[in-house]
Amino acid sequence: MLFNSFEFLIFFPIVTAVYFALPKKVQWIWLLVMSYFFYMNWHAEYALLMAACTIVTHACSLIITDIKEKKHKKIAMWGGIVFNIGLLAYFKYTGFLLDVIQRVSDILGLPVTTPKVSILLPVGISFYIFQALSYMIDVYKGRVKAERNLFKYALFVSFFPQLVAGPIERSSRLLKQVTQEHRFDWERARIGLLIMMLGFFEKVVVADRACMYVDAVYGNWASASGAQIALATVVFAVQDLCDFAGYSHIAIGAAKIMGIDLMTNFRQPYFAHSVQNFWARWHISLSTWFRDYIYFPLGAGRGGKLKMARNLMIVYTVSGLWHGAALKYVAWGMLNGALQVIEGLIPQPKNKPRFPKLDLLMHILWTDFLILITMLIFRAGSLSSALGMLWRIPTAWGAETMTTGFSGMQALCTGICFAILFAIELIHEKRKTLTGMTDRLPVFVRGALYLAALMAIIIFGVWGPGYTAQAFIYFQF
Amino acid sequence: MTALWLAALVCCLMLADKMMRRDDAERKYGAFFEDKQGFDVLFFGTSRVLDAIQPMELWRDYGMTSYNMGNNSEPLGMTCHVLKLAMGVHKPKVAVVDVYYMNHALDEAWTYPYRHVFLDAVPFGRAKIEAVRASLPQSEWMEFLMPFSLYHGRWDEILSGQTERMIDCEPYMMGSELHVGVESRDDYAITTQALEEELPGMQGMRDIAALCRENGIELVFVALPGHASEQEQMAMNSAGIVAQELGVPFVNMMQEDVIDRQTDCFDQLGHLNPGGASKVTAYLGAWLTENYALEDHRGDAAYDFWNENLKAFEAHRARVWPQ
């Protein structure tokens, strides 16, 4: 069930209404049942995978808690990790691995023919497995206590708003919240709805319209001019942000209505002044996951710049693989790692800049330029296409433009949406909130403003049978 | 406060729905659904009917009140649902159904978009829900029951002033179209052969006959003239056999010398221009008057608005088709 589907518009109000109507003690049971129902809407049988992940990590966590011997605790933890990563590897990387073996064999002239496999990737598997692993590792490290009730823990793993595309929550934040009793609160509901509205604006108005242009150019890049590829890459950068941040906002808003606070997942990433800073603002729940469970255990920056560079490269290569089983994702991850390594090697200026704001702006623009290159690799059909496109941008800059089917009105609408989005991001960057700003307005003006915004989303949104419902980009991860 | 806001939202949605809708449905079927007096004859079928039957000429020449319910690419299975929904509003004395689409099944997906013109005009209610569920696959229900889900995407078309009509019809035309132009299409031979197999439209014919029988409506099947391939003609001839089995009159105008193939069509598909339409309308008008006791309403003051519509129609016809 997609957030931008008619089914969700029916599902969510019903779930929320029943949730608050039920006796407080059984609220979490209802949420658990509905979360599994939500997930089973894609492929019912894949709920078994989620259940297996839940049962194994829960059992391992109890073993870790209950046994005394440290060595046995470690075996239990690694058992859980191997099981879950094995599950992820089978569903996500079998085809990729066989493809790599075939390629290497071909290069080496070995008589190897790997079978062609087609395994359907269960929606959100990377997200819930990472969330479950973080819990188990936290129990092992003694950061959290193990939850003895399997079903309460199952709700933490499957909580539907953030189940399939994050934010990847930590048990220290979410586990207690989802199993707590909640009362309906009008103010929370209002703020939750506004956050959801922002998410829908980002997803159905901005991302899905931008997607039409990006798909047209990237799908036929050899016929596009260099300028078109460059423009499509800029548009994709906004699409990717809106697609993912849109999902996160809908998830955060929906959870807030039910009385549950989810973590912020994006903090104006295109205002970052360095690639490192970009990753502190983009998909924060995943970046911090990699930081806490891979980068820190590897030793982080301890042991000199070389070790730090090695650790960064490992983390970002894994991050690339997490995003997708393809060489382009590995290259994308490695490039992000390499850029941060290089940033770390550049000495910081000793004096303060004469024009700090201009200096900041130049840093932001340079960072965005670098990120755009990585985005192009991320979006391209393959690594060779990405290299071809990067070559075509300067060499065919003024070539004849291809027809994209994107009308003047669509372009104007996209431009206006980008401007609105920029204004919203700027407001947030200045540490203000939209709700905070509109709260000062008289109640009728505020109501009219919300109504106008909602109507604009409904009319200008890419939804309904006239358009193909666009799945969220991050569902495939 | 929340209730007030929700009420405002509903009003805004209704307004947006009205603004975004195509007006084809209103122009084509608005006069039918708004009419209070009813019709003597209703014509059903495909675009052939749409172009070939002029209700205003039937009024002028015979005084019968009729409505052209024909719609583009309408399989006979769909005609049955159109007839059922139409009967819920006005029950005619005679229903005339064209059999040109004998070879087309109800579930041919390419014909779905054309159904909007009729179904968008039908007020929301149980009958409409039943018709949509029975005539379309589940994947299409939403856009037919909630057309705003489809039409909200028309904002760019509306803002750029590039709206296109699907049907060239005005309310005073009582559902018909006037398409001008002359295309000679004389490259087909008339055949009297019929197909032996069961055709998709045959069940539709049987259902239509049963529906008319249950409701006391006289039914006539017709094959309108115009270009038709040998296969299409054989299918229409098969329809004649089914009509005979059902005990329903069948007027096969393909076999009659009603139109001039050199001058009476406006396109290569054999759709009739106003000249050809006048001949077919006159032929059918005479046949209906001869076979059914249809009242001549021309002297009745209650039908004065038909005369006003006739003036508007004739002025329009003279403008687009001066010869």
Interface residues (C-beta under 8 A of the other chain):
Chain A: F6 S407 G408 M409 Q410 C413 V443 G447 Y450 L451 L454 M455 I458 I459 F460 G461 V462 W463 G464 P465 G466 Y467
Chain B: M1 L4 W5 A8 L9 C12 L13 A16 M20 E140 M142 E143 S149 L150 Y151 H152 G153 W155 D156 L159 S160
